């Protein structure tokens, strides 16, 4: 274990929360800042922004190239230093904000991918279960006797009995005598 300023640093435990020297404004949480950076990145990708930047840079270059030298604020002789500084400053802020927006989108994509994977696994398990159930039903249907099968078997038995010389007679149940009313209930004949 490493020692740092008299304290033991453990790598298997999270660090203690540190006090920040500068605190963010009250309404600007990490989520709010992320949303702002996404809006900014989305806005920078619009045709309006690109057209506006083109007009701005063209006007800047035209003014500082063709205006009288006394009215030029970023002369061509100094290679448009101020314009270069402004564009570099804009790029230095835009790049991290665009990266932050891309990271947030990648996190959302990762969550969506994980949810899709979970749903696909569940669908696969359901499909495999239903496949096994259908196969079990097919096997069970092969083993069950259908009405036509039973009739065919009975016909075969009757044919076999006739070949052996046995006669088949239909047994008619005897009718029971009418019941007489009495204390004992049914009368079974005399």
C-alpha positions in Angstrom: 0.0 0.0 0.0 1.2 3.4 -0.9 1.6 6.3 1.6 0.5 9.7 0.7 0.9 12.7 3.1 0.8 10.4 6.1 -2.3 8.5 5.0 -2.5 5.0 3.6 -3.9 5.0 0.1 -5.9 1.9 -0.7 -6.5 1.0 -4.3 -9.5 -1.3 -3.6 -11.6 1.6 -2.1 -12.8 4.8 -3.7 -11.1 8.0 -2.8 -12.6 10.4 -0.3 -14.5 13.3 -1.7 -12.2 16.3 -2.1 -13.2 19.9 -1.5 -13.3 21.9 -4.7 -11.4 25.2 -4.8 -13.8 26.7 -7.4 -17.4 25.8 -7.3 -19.7 25.8 -10.3 -22.6 28.3 -10.4 -25.7 27.0 -8.5 -27.8 26.3 -11.6 -25.1 24.7 -13.6 -25.0 21.0 -12.8 -23.0 18.5 -14.9 -26.3 17.5 -16.6 -27.2 21.1 -17.4 -23.7 21.8 -18.7 -23.9 18.6 -20.8 -27.2 19.7 -22.3 -25.7 23.1 -23.1 -22.7 21.5 -24.8 -24.9 19.3 -26.9 -27.0 22.3 -28.0 -23.9 24.2 -28.9 -22.4 21.3 -30.8 -25.7 20.8 -32.6 -25.9 24.5 -33.5 -22.3 24.5 -34.8 -23.3 21.8 -37.2 -26.1 23.8 -38.8 -25.9 25.4 -42.2 -26.8 28.7 -40.6 -23.7 28.7 -38.4 -21.4 27.7 -41.2 -23.0 30.4 -43.5 -22.7 33.0 -40.7 -19.1 32.1 -40.0 -18.4 32.4 -43.7 -20.0 35.8 -44.0 -18.2 37.0 -40.8 -14.7 35.9 -42.0 -15.3 37.2 -45.5 -16.4 40.6 -44.2 -13.4 40.7 -41.8 -11.0 39.8 -44.6 -12.6 42.2 -47.0 -12.6 45.1 -44.5 -9.0 44.6 -43.4 -7.8 44.1 -47.0 -9.6 46.8 -48.9 -10.3 49.5 -46.3 -7.9 52.4 -46.0 -5.0 51.4 -43.7 -6.0 54.0 -41.1 -9.4 52.2 -40.6 -8.1 48.6 -40.6 -8.1 47.1 -37.1 -6.4 43.8 -38.2 -4.2 44.7 -41.2 -3.1 42.2 -43.8 0.5 43.3 -43.2 0.2 41.5 -39.8 -1.3 38.4 -41.3 -4.7 39.0 -39.7 -3.4 38.2 -36.2 -6.6 39.2 -34.5 -8.8 37.0 -36.8 -6.5 34.1 -36.2 -6.7 34.6 -32.4 -10.5 34.8 -32.5 -10.8 31.6 -34.6 -8.3 29.8 -32.5 -10.2 30.8 -29.3 -13.5 29.7 -30.8 -11.9 26.3 -31.9 -10.3 25.8 -28.4 -13.8 26.1 -26.8 -15.7 24.3 -29.5 -13.5 21.1 -29.6 -14.0 20.1 -25.9 -17.7 20.9 -26.0 -18.2 18.8 -29.2 -16.2 16.0 -27.5 -18.4 16.2 -24.4 -21.5 16.1 -26.6 -20.1 13.0 -28.4 -19.3 11.3 -25.1 -22.8 11.9 -23.8 -24.2 10.5 -27.1 -21.9 7.5 -26.8 -23.2 6.9 -23.3 -26.8 7.0 -24.5 -25.9 4.7 -27.3 -24.2 2.3 -24.9 -27.3 2.2 -22.6 -29.6 1.7 -25.6 -27.4 -1.0 -26.9 -27.4 -2.8 -23.5 -31.2 -2.5 -23.4 -31.5 -3.9 -27.0 -29.1 -6.7 -26.0 -31.2 -7.5 -22.9 -34.5 -7.4 -25.0 -32.9 -9.6 -27.7 -31.8 -12.2 -25.1 -35.3 -12.2 -23.6 -36.8 -12.6 -27.0 -34.4 -15.5 -27.8 -35.2 -17.2 -24.6 -39.0 -16.8 -25.3 -38.5 -18.1 -28.8 -36.5 -21.1 -27.6 -39.2 -21.8 -24.9 -42.0 -21.7 -27.5 -40.0 -23.9 -29.8 -39.6 -26.5 -27.1 -43.4 -26.3 -26.3 -44.3 -26.7 -30.0 -42.0 -29.7 -30.3 -43.5 -31.2 -27.1 -47.0 -30.7 -28.5 -46.0 -32.4 -31.7 -44.6 -35.4 -29.9 -47.7 -35.5 -27.7 -50.0 -35.4 -30.7 -48.2 -38.3 -32.3 -48.8 -40.4 -29.2 -52.5 -39.5 -28.8 -55.2 -41.6 -30.4 -57.4 -39.7 -32.8 -61.1 -40.6 -33.5 -60.2 -41.9 -36.9 -57.4 -44.1 -35.5 -59.7 -45.6 -32.8 -62.4 -46.3 -35.4 -59.9 -48.0 -37.7 -58.6 -50.1 -34.9 -62.1 -51.2 -34.0 -62.9 -52.1 -37.6 -59.7 -54.1 -37.8 -60.7 -56.0 -34.6 -64.2 -56.7 -35.9 -62.8 -58.0 -39.2 -60.3 -60.2 -37.3 -63.1 -61.6 -35.2 -65.3 -62.4 -38.2 -62.3 -64.2 -39.8 -62.1 -66.4 -36.8 -65.7 -67.2 -37.0 -66.8 -65.2 -34.0 -70.1 -63.4 -34.4 -70.7 -60.0 -33.0 -74.1 -59.5 -31.5 -75.4 -56.3 -30.2 -76.4 -56.4 -26.6 -79.5 -54.5 -25.9 -79.9 -53.5 -22.2 -83.1 -54.8 -20.6 -85.6 -52.2 -19.7 -86.2 -51.8 -16.0 -89.7 -52.3 -14.7 -91.5 -49.1 -13.8 -90.8 -47.9 -10.3 -93.6 -48.1 -7.8 -94.1 -45.5 -5.2 -93.5 -46.8 -1.7 -91.6 -46.3 1.5 -88.6 -48.3 0.3 -87.9 -46.3 -2.8 -87.4 -48.5 -5.9 -89.1 -51.8 -6.5 -87.0 -54.4 -8.3 -89.7 -56.6 -9.5 -91.4 -59.7 -8.1 
